[in-house]
Amino acid sequence: MKIPILIAAAVYLGAAVVYNGETAVFKFENSVESSLKHTTVNNIALFPIPYNTKTNKVTLYIDGKKIDLKIKQKRYPFERLRVENKKITYDKNIAQRVAKEYKEASKIYNTVTNRTYIKGPFILPINSKITSEYGTARIFNGKLKSFHSGVDFKAPIGTEIAAINGGEVVLAKDRYLAGKTVIIDHGKGVYSCYYHLSEISVKKGDLVKKGEIVGRSGKSGRVTGPHLHLTIKIAGESVDPMQFIDSFNAIYDHRE
């Protein structure tokens, strides 16, 4: 039996370490067992660790081999942002719209498509500097509102944005907070989301290939300036996109 490889964190004596908000990624041949929420893609097992988890250890069985996954709490930074007050305090109609859009997105993220569209390693949607990392506490107009569920890339308005892997477009519309949004279902409970676009180039139901242009960057929704926000959802959880992409690609490149 081959020993599974864990890229998300260090492996030692049958144990592994991962942080909240990250994804534990394993190669497997035959079986994956755990009480921890997970999915599998092309013989790669993905365990998304919730940002707000209080759990500190979970037992996994990869091809029958017991692995104690230790979960550590990461000290994420915080940032203060100024936006229009109407993006913070909503009237009744806006509150209803935000709630409706949240419910719509949650239903998508908790839907698992049996097939996978993923073809090879993931790519970045844009070759640019990251201006805000995953997990950052967001203090809007002096009030803590949320944590940053993705990463922000520096992007002048109109920059082409590429799909990070193959998939089906399951949402393409303008939303109040996220602005013009594209969500791609990559299958098996893996989704990528592209927010604050100035232009959407695809429609719901389209099948897209890795690298295909899905829109152009902008500053729609709740923003302080133009950029691209990328979120990755796995089994309903928002995870650190950069850590996931690096971990998945490292595993994929060493499957043999």
FIKOLZA-1660 file (N, C-alpha, C; in steps of 0.1 Angstrom, whole numbers, plus 5000, padded with zeros to 4 digits):
% residues 256
   i   px   py   pz ch aa at
   1 5008 4988 5000  A  M  N
   1 5000 5000 5000  A  M CA
   1 5009 5012 5000  A  M  C
   2 5006 5022 4991  A  K  N
   2 5013 5034 4991  A  K CA
   2 5009 5043 5002  A  K  C
   3 5019 5051 5008  A  I  N
   3 5015 5060 5018  A  I CA
   3 5009 5073 5012  A  I  C
   4 4998 5077 5017  A  P  N
   4 4991 5089 5011  A  P CA
   4 5000 5101 5013  A  P  C
   5 4999 5111 5004  A  I  N
   5 5007 5123 5005  A  I CA
   5 4997 5134 5009  A  I  C
   6 5001 5142 5019  A  L  N
   6 4993 5153 5023  A  L CA
   6 5002 5166 5020  A  L  C
   7 4996 5174 5012  A  I  N
   7 5004 5187 5008  A  I CA
   7 4999 5198 5017  A  I  C
   8 4987 5198 5022  A  A  N
   8 4982 5209 5029  A  A CA
   8 4990 5213 5042  A  A  C
   9 4997 5203 5047  A  A  N
   9 5004 5206 5059  A  A CA
   9 5015 5195 5061  A  A  C
  10 5022 5196 5072  A  A  N
  10 5033 5186 5075  A  A CA
  10 5027 5173 5079  A  A  C
  11 5034 5162 5075  A  V  N
  11 5029 5149 5079  A  V CA
  11 5041 5142 5088  A  V  C
  12 5037 5137 5099  A  Y  N
  12 5047 5130 5107  A  Y CA
  12 5041 5119 5116  A  Y  C
  13 5046 5108 5115  A  L  N
  13 5042 5096 5124  A  L CA
  13 5027 5094 5123  A  L  C
  14 5022 5094 5111  A  G  N
  14 5008 5092 5109  A  G CA
  14 4999 5103 5113  A  G  C
  15 5004 5115 5115  A  A  N
  15 4996 5126 5119  A  A CA
  15 4998 5138 5109  A  A  C
  16 4989 5147 5108  A  A  N
  16 4990 5158 5099  A  A CA
  16 4985 5171 5106  A  A  C
  17 4989 5182 5102  A  V  N
  17 4985 5195 5107  A  V CA
  17 4980 5204 5097  A  V  C
  18 4968 5210 5099  A  V  N
  18 4962 5219 5090  A  V CA
  18 4956 5231 5098  A  V  C
  19 4954 5242 5092  A  Y  N
  19 4948 5254 5099  A  Y CA
  19 4933 5256 5095  A  Y  C
  20 4926 5262 5104  A  N  N
  20 4912 5266 5101  A  N CA
  20 4911 5274 5088  A  N  C
  21 4902 5271 5080  A  G  N
  21 4901 5279 5067  A  G CA
  21 4909 5273 5056  A  G  C
  22 4917 5263 5059  A  E  N
  22 4925 5256 5048  A  E CA
  22 4918 5243 5044  A  E  C
  23 4924 5236 5034  A  T  N
  23 4919 5224 5029  A  T CA
  23 4930 5213 5030  A  T  C
  24 4927 5202 5038  A  A  N
  24 4936 5191 5038  A  A CA
  24 4934 5183 5026  A  A  C
  25 4945 5180 5019  A  V  N
  25 4944 5173 5005  A  V CA
  25 4952 5161 5005  A  V  C
  26 4946 5149 5002  A  F  N
  26 4952 5136 5002  A  F CA
  26 4950 5129 4989  A  F  C
  27 4960 5122 4985  A  K  N
  27 4959 5113 4974  A  K CA
  27 4954 5099 4980  A  K  C
  28 4945 5092 4973  A  F  N
  28 4941 5079 4977  A  F CA
  28 4939 5070 4965  A  F  C
  29 4939 5057 4968  A  E  N
  29 4937 5047 4957  A  E CA
  29 4924 5041 4958  A  E  C
  30 4919 5037 4970  A  N  N
  30 4907 5029 4971  A  N CA
  30 4896 5035 4980  A  N  C
  31 4900 5041 4992  A  S  N
  31 4889 5044 5001  A  S CA
  31 4893 5057 5010  A  S  C
  32 4883 5064 5014  A  V  N
  32 4884 5076 5023  A  V CA
  32 4873 5075 5033  A  V  C
  33 4877 5075 5046  A  E  N
  33 4866 5075 5056  A  E CA
  33 4869 5085 5067  A  E  C
  34 4859 5092 5071  A  S  N
  34 4860 5102 5081  A  S CA
  34 4847 5108 5084  A  S  C
  35 4845 5113 5097  A  S  N
  35 4833 5120 5100  A  S CA
  35 4834 5135 5096  A  S  C
  36 4846 5139 5092  A  L  N
  36 4848 5152 5087  A  L CA
  36 4842 5154 5073  A  L  C
  37 4835 5165 5070  A  K  N
  37 4829 5167 5057  A  K CA
  37 4840 5167 5046  A  K  C
  38 4838 5160 5035  A  H  N
  38 4848 5160 5025  A  H CA
  38 4842 5156 5012  A  H  C
  39 4851 5157 5001  A  T  N
  39 4847 5152 4988  A  T CA
  39 4859 5147 4981  A  T  C
  40 4857 5140 4970  A  T  N
  40 4868 5134 4963  A  T CA
  40 4868 5137 4948  A  T  C
  41 4879 5140 4942  A  V  N
  41 4880 5144 4928  A  V CA
  41 4892 5137 4922  A  V  C
  42 4889 5128 4913  A  N  N
  42 4900 5121 4906  A  N CA
  42 4911 5115 4915  A  N  C
  43 4906 5107 4925  A  N  N
  43 4914 5101 4935  A  N CA
  43 4922 5111 4944  A  N  C
  44 4917 5123 4945  A  I  N
  44 4922 5133 4955  A  I CA
  44 4911 5136 4964  A  I  C
  45 4914 5134 4977  A  A  N
  45 4904 5137 4988  A  A CA
  45 4906 5151 4993  A  A  C
  46 4895 5158 4994  A  L  N
  46 4895 5172 4999  A  L CA
  46 4887 5174 5012  A  L  C
  47 4894 5178 5022  A  F  N
  47 4887 5181 5035  A  F CA
  47 4888 5196 5038  A  F  C
  48 4877 5203 5036  A  P  N
  48 4877 5217 5039  A  P CA
  48 4875 5220 5054  A  P  C
  49 4883 5227 5060  A  I  N
  49 4883 5230 5074  A  I CA
  49 4875 5243 5076  A  I  C
  50 4864 5244 5083  A  P  N
  50 4857 5256 5084  A  P CA
  50 4865 5267 5091  A  P  C
  51 4863 5279 5087  A  Y  N
  51 4870 5291 5093  A  Y CA
  51 4867 5292 5108  A  Y  C
  52 4855 5289 5112  A  N  N
  52 4851 5291 5126  A  N CA
  52 4851 5278 5134  A  N  C
  53 4858 5268 5129  A  T  N
  53 4858 5255 5136  A  T CA
  53 4865 5256 5150  A  T  C
  54 4860 5249 5159  A  K  N
  54 4866 5248 5173  A  K CA
  54 4872 5234 5175  A  K  C
  55 4871 5225 5165  A  T  N
  55 4876 5212 5165  A  T CA
  55 4891 5213 5165  A  T  C
  56 4898 5204 5172  A  N  N
  56 4913 5205 5172  A  N CA
  56 4919 5192 5167  A  N  C
  57 4911 5181 5165  A  K  N
  57 4917 5169 5160  A  K CA
  57 4906 5160 5154  A  K  C
  58 4908 5154 5142  A  V  N
  58 4899 5145 5136  A  V CA
  58 4907 5133 5131  A  V  C
  59 4901 5121 5131  A  T  N
  59 4907 5109 5126  A  T CA
  59 4903 5106 5112  A  T  C
  60 4912 5104 5103  A  L  N
  60 4909 5101 5089  A  L CA
  60 4915 5087 5086  A  L  C
  61 4908 5080 5077  A  Y  N
  61 4914 5067 5072  A  Y CA
  61 4915 5068 5057  A  Y  C
  62 4927 5069 5052  A  I  N
  62 4930 5069 5038  A  I CA
  62 4936 5056 5034  A  I  C
  63 4928 5049 5025  A  D  N
  63 4932 5035 5021  A  D CA
  63 4935 5027 5033  A  D  C
  64 4927 5028 5044  A  G  N
  64 4928 5020 5056  A  G CA
  64 4939 5025 5065  A  G  C
  65 4947 5035 5062  A  K  N
  65 4957 5040 5070  A  K CA
  65 4952 5051 5079  A  K  C
  66 4953 5050 5092  A  K  N
  66 4948 5060 5102  A  K CA
  66 4957 5072 5102  A  K  C
  67 4951 5084 5101  A  I  N
  67 4958 5096 5102  A  I CA
  67 4951 5105 5111  A  I  C
  68 4958 5110 5121  A  D  N
  68 4952 5120 5130  A  D CA
  68 4955 5134 5125  A  D  C
  69 4944 5141 5120  A  L  N
  69 4945 5154 5115  A  L CA
  69 4943 5164 5126  A  L  C
  70 4954 5171 5129  A  K  N
  70 4954 5181 5139  A  K CA
  70 4950 5195 5133  A  K  C
  71 4940 5202 5139  A  I  N
  71 4936 5214 5133  A  I CA
  71 4940 5226 5143  A  I  C
  72 4948 5235 5138  A  K  N
  72 4953 5246 5146  A  K CA
  72 4946 5259 5142  A  K  C
  73 4945 5268 5151  A  Q  N
  73 4938 5281 5149  A  Q CA
  73 4949 5291 5143  A  Q  C
  74 4946 5297 5132  A  K  N
  74 4955 5306 5126  A  K CA
  74 4951 5320 5130  A  K  C
  75 4961 5328 5132  A  R  N
  75 4959 5342 5135  A  R CA
  75 4957 5350 5122  A  R  C
  76 4945 5352 5118  A  Y  N
  76 4943 5360 5106  A  Y CA
  76 4943 5375 5109  A  Y  C
  77 4947 5383 5099  A  P  N
  77 4948 5398 5102  A  P CA
  77 4934 5404 5101  A  P  C
  78 4933 5417 5103  A  F  N
  78 4921 5424 5101  A  F CA
  78 4923 5437 5093  A  F  C
  79 4913 5442 5087  A  E  N
  79 4915 5455 5079  A  E CA
  79 4902 5463 5081  A  E  C
  80 4904 5476 5081  A  R  N
  80 4894 5486 5082  A  R CA
  80 4890 5492 5068  A  R  C
  81 4878 5492 5064  A  L  N
  81 4873 5496 5051  A  L CA
  81 4862 5507 5053  A  L  C
  82 4862 5516 5043  A  R  N
  82 4851 5526 5043  A  R CA
  82 4843 5524 5030  A  R  C
  83 4830 5522 5032  A  V  N
  83 4821 5521 5020  A  V CA
  83 4809 5529 5023  A  V  C
  84 4801 5530 5012  A  E  N
  84 4788 5538 5014  A  E CA
  84 4780 5532 5025  A  E  C
  85 4774 5540 5033  A  N  N
  85 4765 5535 5044  A  N CA
  85 4754 5526 5040  A  N  C
  86 4749 5529 5028  A  K  N
  86 4738 5520 5023  A  K CA
  86 4743 5506 5020  A  K  C
  87 4756 5504 5019  A  K  N
  87 4761 5490 5018  A  K CA
  87 4763 5483 5031  A  K  C
  88 4760 5491 5042  A  I  N
  88 4762 5485 5056  A  I CA
  88 4748 5484 5063  A  I  C
  89 4741 5495 5062  A  T  N
  89 4727 5495 5068  A  T CA
  89 4717 5495 5057  A  T  C
  90 4709 5485 5057  A  Y  N
  90 4699 5482 5046  A  Y CA
  90 4685 5486 5050  A  Y  C
  91 4678 5492 5040  A  D  N
  91 4663 5493 5043  A  D CA
  91 4657 5480 5040  A  D  C
  92 4644 5479 5042  A  K  N
  92 4637 5466 5042  A  K CA
  92 4638 5459 5029  A  K  C
  93 4637 5466 5018  A  N  N
  93 4638 5460 5004  A  N CA
  93 4651 5455 5002  A  N  C
  94 4662 5462 5005  A  I  N
  94 4675 5458 5003  A  I CA
  94 4678 5446 5012  A  I  C
  95 4674 5446 5025  A  A  N
  95 4676 5435 5034  A  A CA
  95 4670 5422 5028  A  A  C
  96 4658 5423 5022  A  Q  N
  96 4651 5412 5016  A  Q CA
  96 4659 5407 5004  A  Q  C
  97 4665 5416 4997  A  R  N
  97 4672 5412 4985  A  R CA
  97 4685 5405 4989  A  R  C
  98 4692 5410 4999  A  V  N
  98 4705 5404 5004  A  V CA
  98 4702 5390 5009  A  V  C
  99 4691 5389 5017  A  A  N
  99 4687 5376 5022  A  A CA
  99 4684 5366 5011  A  A  C
 100 4677 5370 5001  A  K  N
 100 4673 5361 4990  A  K CA
 100 4685 5357 4982  A  K  C
 101 4695 5366 4980  A  E  N
 101 4707 5363 4973  A  E CA
 101 4716 5353 4981  A  E  C
 102 4716 5355 4994  A  Y  N
 102 4724 5346 5003  A  Y CA
 102 4718 5332 5002  A  Y  C
 103 4705 5331 5003  A  K  N
 103 4698 5318 5003  A  K CA
 103 4700 5311 4989  A  K  C
 104 4700 5319 4979  A  E  N
 104 4702 5313 4965  A  E CA
 104 4716 5307 4964  A  E  C
 105 4726 5315 4969  A  A  N
 105 4740 5311 4968  A  A CA
 105 4742 5298 4977  A  A  C
 106 4737 5299 4989  A  S  N
 106 4739 5287 4998  A  S CA
 106 4733 5274 4992  A  S  C
 107 4722 5275 4986  A  K  N
 107 4716 5263 4979  A  K CA
 107 4726 5258 4969  A  K  C
 108 4732 5267 4961  A  I  N
 108 4742 5263 4951  A  I CA
 108 4753 5255 4958  A  I  C
 109 4759 5262 4968  A  Y  N
 109 4771 5257 4974  A  Y CA
 109 4769 5243 4981  A  Y  C
 110 4757 5240 4985  A  N  N
 110 4754 5228 4991  A  N CA
 110 4748 5217 4982  A  N  C
 111 4749 5220 4969  A  T  N
 111 4745 5210 4959  A  T CA
 111 4758 5203 4954  A  T  C
 112 4758 5190 4954  A  V  N
 112 4769 5183 4949  A  V CA
 112 4766 5176 4936  A  V  C
 113 4773 5180 4925  A  T  N
 113 4771 5174 4912  A  T CA
 113 4780 5161 4912  A  T  C
 114 4774 5150 4908  A  N  N
 114 4782 5137 4908  A  N CA
 114 4794 5137 4899  A  N  C
 115 4793 5143 4887  A  R  N
 115 4804 5143 4878  A  R CA
 115 4814 5154 4882  A  R  C
 116 4826 5153 4876  A  T  N
 116 4836 5164 4878  A  T CA
 116 4840 5169 4864  A  T  C
 117 4842 5182 4864  A  Y  N
 117 4846 5189 4851  A  Y CA
 117 4861 5193 4852  A  Y  C
 118 4867 5190 4864  A  I  N
 118 4881 5194 4866  A  I CA
 118 4891 5187 4857  A  I  C
 119 4898 5194 4849  A  K  N
 119 4908 5188 4840  A  K CA
 119 4922 5193 4844  A  K  C
 120 4930 5185 4851  A  G  N
 120 4943 5189 4854  A  G CA
 120 4944 5200 4865  A  G  C
 121 4955 5205 4868  A  P  N
 121 4957 5215 4878  A  P CA
 121 4949 5228 4876  A  P  C
 122 4946 5235 4887  A  F  N
 122 4939 5248 4886  A  F CA
 122 4949 5259 4882  A  F  C
 123 4943 5269 4876  A  I  N
 123 4951 5281 4873  A  I CA
 123 4945 5293 4881  A  I  C
 124 4952 5304 4881  A  L  N
 124 4947 5316 4887  A  L CA
 124 4938 5323 4877  A  L  C
 125 4928 5331 4881  A  P  N
 125 4919 5338 4872  A  P CA
 125 4926 5350 4865  A  P  C
 126 4936 5354 4871  A  I  N
 126 4943 5366 4867  A  I CA
 126 4957 5366 4872  A  I  C
 127 4967 5371 4865  A  N  N
 127 4981 5372 4869  A  N CA
 127 4983 5385 4875  A  N  C
 128 4981 5386 4888  A  S  N
 128 4982 5399 4895  A  S CA
 128 4985 5398 4910  A  S  C
 129 4988 5409 4916  A  K  N
 129 4991 5410 4930  A  K CA
 129 4979 5408 4939  A  K  C
 130 4980 5400 4950  A  I  N
 130 4969 5399 4959  A  I CA
 130 4969 5411 4969  A  I  C
 131 4958 5417 4970  A  T  N
 131 4957 5429 4978  A  T CA
 131 4950 5427 4991  A  T  C
 132 4942 5416 4992  A  S  N
 132 4936 5412 5005  A  S CA
 132 4935 5397 5006  A  S  C
 133 4941 5391 5016  A  E  N
 133 4941 5377 5017  A  E CA
 133 4929 5371 5023  A  E  C
 134 4927 5358 5022  A  Y  N
 134 4916 5351 5028  A  Y CA
 134 4917 5351 5043  A  Y  C
 135 4905 5352 5049  A  G  N
 135 4904 5351 5064  A  G CA
 135 4906 5364 5071  A  G  C
 136 4909 5375 5064  A  T  N
 136 4910 5388 5071  A  T CA
 136 4897 5392 5076  A  T  C
 137 4897 5397 5089  A  A  N
 137 4884 5402 5095  A  A CA
 137 4881 5416 5088  A  A  C
 138 4869 5418 5084  A  R  N
 138 4865 5430 5077  A  R CA
 138 4857 5439 5086  A  R  C
 139 4863 5451 5089  A  I  N
 139 4857 5461 5097  A  I CA
 139 4852 5472 5088  A  I  C
 140 4839 5472 5085  A  F  N
 140 4834 5482 5076  A  F CA
 140 4828 5494 5084  A  F  C
 141 4834 5506 5081  A  N  N
 141 4829 5518 5087  A  N CA
 141 4829 5517 5103  A  N  C
 142 4839 5510 5108  A  G  N
 142 4841 5509 5122  A  G CA
 142 4834 5497 5129  A  G  C
 143 4827 5489 5121  A  K  N
 143 4820 5478 5126  A  K CA
 143 4824 5465 5120  A  K  C
 144 4827 5455 5129  A  L  N
 144 4831 5441 5124  A  L CA
 144 4819 5435 5117  A  L  C
 145 4820 5432 5104  A  K  N
 145 4809 5426 5097  A  K CA
 145 4811 5412 5092  A  K  C
 146 4823 5408 5089  A  S  N
 146 4825 5395 5084  A  S CA
 146 4840 5392 5083  A  S  C
 147 4843 5380 5078  A  F  N
 147 4857 5376 5075  A  F CA
 147 4858 5375 5060  A  F  C
 148 4869 5378 5054  A  H  N
 148 4871 5377 5040  A  H CA
 148 4871 5363 5035  A  H  C
 149 4860 5359 5027  A  S  N
 149 4858 5346 5023  A  S CA
 149 4866 5341 5011  A  S  C
 150 4875 5350 5006  A  G  N
 150 4883 5347 4994  A  G CA
 150 4895 5355 4994  A  G  C
 151 4901 5357 4982  A  V  N
 151 4912 5366 4980  A  V CA
 151 4909 5377 4970  A  V  C
 152 4915 5389 4971  A  D  N
 152 4913 5400 4962  A  D CA
 152 4926 5401 4954  A  D  C
 153 4924 5402 4941  A  F  N
 153 4935 5405 4931  A  F CA
 153 4934 5419 4926  A  F  C
 154 4945 5426 4926  A  K  N
 154 4945 5439 4920  A  K CA
 154 4942 5438 4905  A  K  C
 155 4932 5446 4900  A  A  N
 155 4927 5445 4887  A  A CA
 155 4920 5457 4882  A  A  C
 156 4926 5465 4873  A  P  N
 156 4919 5477 4867  A  P CA
 156 4906 5472 4861  A  P  C
 157 4897 5481 4860  A  I  N
 157 4884 5478 4854  A  I CA
 157 4886 5474 4840  A  I  C
 158 4879 5463 4836  A  G  N
 158 4880 5457 4823  A  G CA
 158 4890 5446 4820  A  G  C
 159 4897 5442 4831  A  T  N
 159 4907 5432 4829  A  T CA
 159 4900 5418 4827  A  T  C
 160 4905 5410 4818  A  E  N
 160 4898 5397 4815  A  E CA
 160 4901 5388 4827  A  E  C
 161 4890 5381 4830  A  I  N
 161 4890 5371 4841  A  I CA
 161 4888 5357 4836  A  I  C
 162 4896 5348 4839  A  A  N
 162 4896 5334 4834  A  A CA
 162 4890 5324 4844  A  A  C
 163 4883 5314 4839  A  A  N
 163 4878 5303 4847  A  A CA
 163 4891 5295 4852  A  A  C
 164 4891 5292 4865  A  I  N
 164 4903 5285 4871  A  I CA
 164 4903 5270 4867  A  I  C
 165 4892 5265 4863  A  N  N
 165 4892 5251 4858  A  N CA
 165 4879 5249 4850  A  N  C
 166 4877 5238 4844  A  G  N
 166 4865 5235 4837  A  G CA
 166 4853 5234 4846  A  G  C
 167 4841 5237 4841  A  G  N
 167 4829 5236 4849  A  G CA
 167 4816 5241 4842  A  G  C
 168 4805 5241 4849  A  E  N
 168 4793 5247 4844  A  E CA
 168 4789 5260 4852  A  E  C
 169 4786 5270 4844  A  V  N
 169 4781 5282 4850  A  V CA
 169 4768 5280 4857  A  V  C
 170 4767 5282 4870  A  V  N
 170 4754 5280 4877  A  V CA
 170 4748 5293 4882  A  V  C
 171 4755 5304 4881  A  L  N
 171 4750 5317 4884  A  L CA
 171 4758 5327 4877  A  L  C
 172 4751 5337 4870  A  A  N
 172 4757 5348 4863  A  A CA
 172 4747 5360 4864  A  A  C
 173 4749 5368 4874  A  K  N
 173 4740 5379 4876  A  K CA
 173 4746 5390 4885  A  K  C
 174 4739 5401 4886  A  D  N
 174 4743 5412 4894  A  D CA
 174 4737 5410 4908  A  D  C
 175 4745 5411 4919  A  R  N
 175 4741 5409 4932  A  R CA
 175 4744 5421 4941  A  R  C
 176 4737 5424 4951  A  Y  N
 176 4739 5436 4959  A  Y CA
 176 4752 5438 4965  A  Y  C
 177 4757 5428 4972  A  L  N
 177 4770 5429 4979  A  L CA
 177 4782 5425 4970  A  L  C
 178 4780 5413 4963  A  A  N
 178 4791 5408 4954  A  A CA
 178 4792 5415 4941  A  A  C
 179 4782 5423 4937  A  G  N
 179 4781 5429 4924  A  G CA
 179 4779 5419 4913  A  G  C
 180 4784 5422 4901  A  K  N
 180 4782 5413 4890  A  K CA
 180 4791 5400 4893  A  K  C
 181 4784 5389 4893  A  T  N
 181 4790 5376 4898  A  T CA
 181 4788 5365 4889  A  T  C
 182 4799 5356 4888  A  V  N
 182 4799 5344 4881  A  V CA
 182 4802 5333 4891  A  V  C
 183 4794 5322 4891  A  I  N
 183 4798 5311 4899  A  I CA
 183 4799 5298 4890  A  I  C
 184 4810 5291 4891  A  I  N
 184 4812 5279 4883  A  I CA
 184 4812 5267 4892  A  I  C
 185 4804 5257 4888  A  D  N
 185 4803 5244 4894  A  D CA
 185 4814 5235 4888  A  D  C
 186 4824 5231 4895  A  H  N
 186 4835 5222 4889  A  H CA
 186 4831 5208 4892  A  H  C
 187 4820 5205 4898  A  G  N
 187 4816 5191 4901  A  G CA
 187 4821 5187 4915  A  G  C
 188 4814 5177 4921  A  K  N
 188 4818 5170 4933  A  K CA
 188 4818 5180 4945  A  K  C
 189 4810 5191 4944  A  G  N
 189 4809 5200 4955  A  G CA
 189 4820 5211 4955  A  G  C
 190 4827 5213 4944  A  V  N
 190 4838 5223 4943  A  V CA
 190 4833 5234 4934  A  V  C
 191 4833 5247 4939  A  Y  N
 191 4828 5258 4932  A  Y CA
 191 4839 5269 4932  A  Y  C
 192 4839 5277 4922  A  S  N
 192 4847 5290 4922  A  S CA
 192 4838 5301 4919  A  S  C
 193 4840 5313 4925  A  C  N
 193 4831 5324 4925  A  C CA
 193 4840 5337 4921  A  C  C
 194 4835 5345 4912  A  Y  N
 194 4842 5357 4907  A  Y CA
 194 4833 5369 4910  A  Y  C
 195 4837 5378 4918  A  Y  N
 195 4828 5389 4923  A  Y CA
 195 4833 5403 4918  A  Y  C
 196 4824 5412 4918  A  H  N
 196 4826 5426 4915  A  H CA
 196 4830 5429 4901  A  H  C
 197 4825 5421 4892  A  L  N
 197 4829 5422 4878  A  L CA
 197 4822 5435 4872  A  L  C
 198 4828 5440 4861  A  S  N
 198 4821 5451 4854  A  S CA
 198 4813 5446 4842  A  S  C
 199 4817 5433 4838  A  E  N
 199 4810 5427 4827  A  E CA
 199 4810 5412 4828  A  E  C
 200 4799 5406 4825  A  I  N
 200 4798 5391 4826  A  I CA
 200 4797 5386 4811  A  I  C
 201 4806 5376 4808  A  S  N
 201 4807 5371 4794  A  S CA
 201 4801 5357 4792  A  S  C
 202 4795 5352 4803  A  V  N
 202 4789 5339 4802  A  V CA
 202 4775 5339 4807  A  V  C
 203 4767 5329 4805  A  K  N
 203 4754 5328 4811  A  K CA
 203 4751 5315 4818  A  K  C
 204 4741 5314 4827  A  K  N
 204 4738 5302 4834  A  K CA
 204 4736 5291 4824  A  K  C
 205 4742 5279 4827  A  G  N
 205 4741 5267 4819  A  G CA
 205 4753 5265 4809  A  G  C
 206 4761 5276 4808  A  D  N
 206 4772 5274 4799  A  D CA
 206 4783 5265 4805  A  D  C
 207 4789 5257 4796  A  L  N
 207 4800 5248 4800  A  L CA
 207 4813 5256 4796  A  L  C
 208 4822 5258 4805  A  V  N
 208 4834 5266 4802  A  V CA
 208 4846 5257 4804  A  V  C
 209 4856 5260 4797  A  K  N
 209 4869 5253 4798  A  K CA
 209 4879 5261 4807  A  K  C
 210 4888 5255 4813  A  K  N
 210 4899 5261 4820  A  K CA
 210 4905 5272 4812  A  K  C
 211 4906 5284 4817  A  G  N
 211 4912 5295 4810  A  G CA
 211 4902 5304 4802  A  G  C
 212 4890 5299 4800  A  E  N
 212 4880 5306 4792  A  E CA
 212 4876 5319 4800  A  E  C
 213 4875 5330 4792  A  I  N
 213 4871 5343 4798  A  I CA
 213 4856 5343 4803  A  I  C
 214 4854 5346 4816  A  V  N
 214 4840 5346 4821  A  V CA
 214 4835 5360 4823  A  V  C
 215 4844 5370 4823  A  G  N
 215 4840 5383 4825  A  G CA
 215 4852 5393 4826  A  G  C
 216 4849 5405 4830  A  R  N
 216 4859 5415 4832  A  R CA
 216 4858 5421 4846  A  R  C
 217 4870 5424 4851  A  S  N
 217 4870 5430 4865  A  S CA
 217 4863 5443 4866  A  S  C
 218 4859 5447 4878  A  G  N
 218 4852 5460 4880  A  G CA
 218 4852 5464 4894  A  G  C
 219 4842 5472 4898  A  K  N
 219 4840 5476 4911  A  K CA
 219 4825 5476 4915  A  K  C
 220 4818 5466 4910  A  S  N
 220 4803 5465 4914  A  S CA
 220 4802 5459 4927  A  S  C
 221 4790 5462 4934  A  G  N
 221 4788 5457 4947  A  G CA
 221 4794 5465 4958  A  G  C
 222 4797 5458 4970  A  R  N
 222 4803 5465 4981  A  R CA
 222 4818 5464 4980  A  R  C
 223 4824 5475 4975  A  V  N
 223 4838 5476 4973  A  V CA
 223 4843 5490 4976  A  V  C
 224 4856 5491 4978  A  T  N
 224 4863 5504 4979  A  T CA
 224 4870 5508 4967  A  T  C
 225 4871 5499 4957  A  G  N
 225 4878 5502 4944  A  G CA
 225 4878 5490 4935  A  G  C
 226 4882 5491 4923  A  P  N
 226 4882 5480 4914  A  P CA
 226 4892 5469 4918  A  P  C
 227 4887 5456 4916  A  H  N
 227 4895 5444 4919  A  H CA
 227 4887 5432 4915  A  H  C
 228 4894 5421 4916  A  L  N
 228 4887 5408 4914  A  L CA
 228 4887 5400 4928  A  L  C
 229 4875 5396 4932  A  H  N
 229 4874 5387 4944  A  H CA
 229 4872 5373 4939  A  H  C
 230 4880 5364 4944  A  L  N
 230 4879 5350 4941  A  L CA
 230 4876 5342 4954  A  L  C
 231 4865 5335 4953  A  T  N
 231 4861 5326 4964  A  T CA
 231 4861 5311 4959  A  T  C
 232 4866 5302 4967  A  I  N
 232 4864 5288 4964  A  I CA
 232 4856 5281 4975  A  I  C
 233 4846 5274 4971  A  K  N
 233 4838 5266 4981  A  K CA
 233 4840 5251 4979  A  K  C
 234 4842 5244 4989  A  I  N
 234 4843 5230 4989  A  I CA
 234 4833 5224 4999  A  I  C
 235 4824 5216 4995  A  A  N
 235 4814 5209 5004  A  A CA
 235 4807 5220 5012  A  A  C
 236 4804 5231 5006  A  G  N
 236 4797 5242 5013  A  G CA
 236 4806 5252 5021  A  G  C
 237 4819 5249 5022  A  E  N
 237 4827 5257 5031  A  E CA
 237 4836 5267 5022  A  E  C
 238 4838 5279 5026  A  S  N
 238 4847 5288 5020  A  S CA
 238 4861 5285 5025  A  S  C
 239 4871 5283 5016  A  V  N
 239 4884 5279 5020  A  V CA
 239 4894 5289 5014  A  V  C
 240 4906 5289 5019  A  D  N
 240 4917 5298 5013  A  D CA
 240 4920 5293 4999  A  D  C
 241 4917 5302 4989  A  P  N
 241 4918 5298 4975  A  P CA
 241 4933 5294 4971  A  P  C
 242 4942 5302 4976  A  M  N
 242 4956 5300 4972  A  M CA
 242 4962 5288 4979  A  M  C
 243 4959 5285 4991  A  Q  N
 243 4963 5273 4998  A  Q CA
 243 4957 5261 4991  A  Q  C
 244 4944 5261 4988  A  F  N
 244 4938 5250 4981  A  F CA
 244 4944 5248 4967  A  F  C
 245 4946 5258 4959  A  I  N
 245 4951 5256 4946  A  I CA
 245 4965 5250 4946  A  I  C
 246 4974 5256 4955  A  D  N
 246 4987 5251 4956  A  D CA
 246 4987 5236 4961  A  D  C
 247 4979 5233 4970  A  S  N
 247 4978 5219 4976  A  S CA
 247 4973 5209 4966  A  S  C
 248 4962 5213 4959  A  F  N
 248 4956 5204 4949  A  F CA
 248 4966 5202 4938  A  F  C
 249 4972 5213 4933  A  N  N
 249 4981 5211 4921  A  N CA
 249 4994 5203 4925  A  N  C
 250 4999 5204 4937  A  A  N
 250 5010 5197 4941  A  A CA
 250 5007 5182 4942  A  A  C
 251 4995 5178 4947  A  I  N
 251 4990 5165 4947  A  I CA
 251 4988 5159 4932  A  I  C
 252 4982 5168 4924  A  Y  N
 252 4978 5163 4911  A  Y CA
 252 4991 5160 4903  A  Y  C
 253 5001 5169 4905  A  D  N
 253 5014 5167 4897  A  D CA
 253 5022 5155 4902  A  D  C
 254 5018 5149 4914  A  H  N
 254 5026 5138 4919  A  H CA
 254 5017 5126 4922  A  H  C
 255 5006 5124 4913  A  R  N
 255 4997 5113 4915  A  R CA
 255 5003 5100 4912  A  R  C
 256 5013 5099 4903  A  E  N
 256 5019 5086 4899  A  E CA
 256 5030 5082 4909  A  E  C
% end
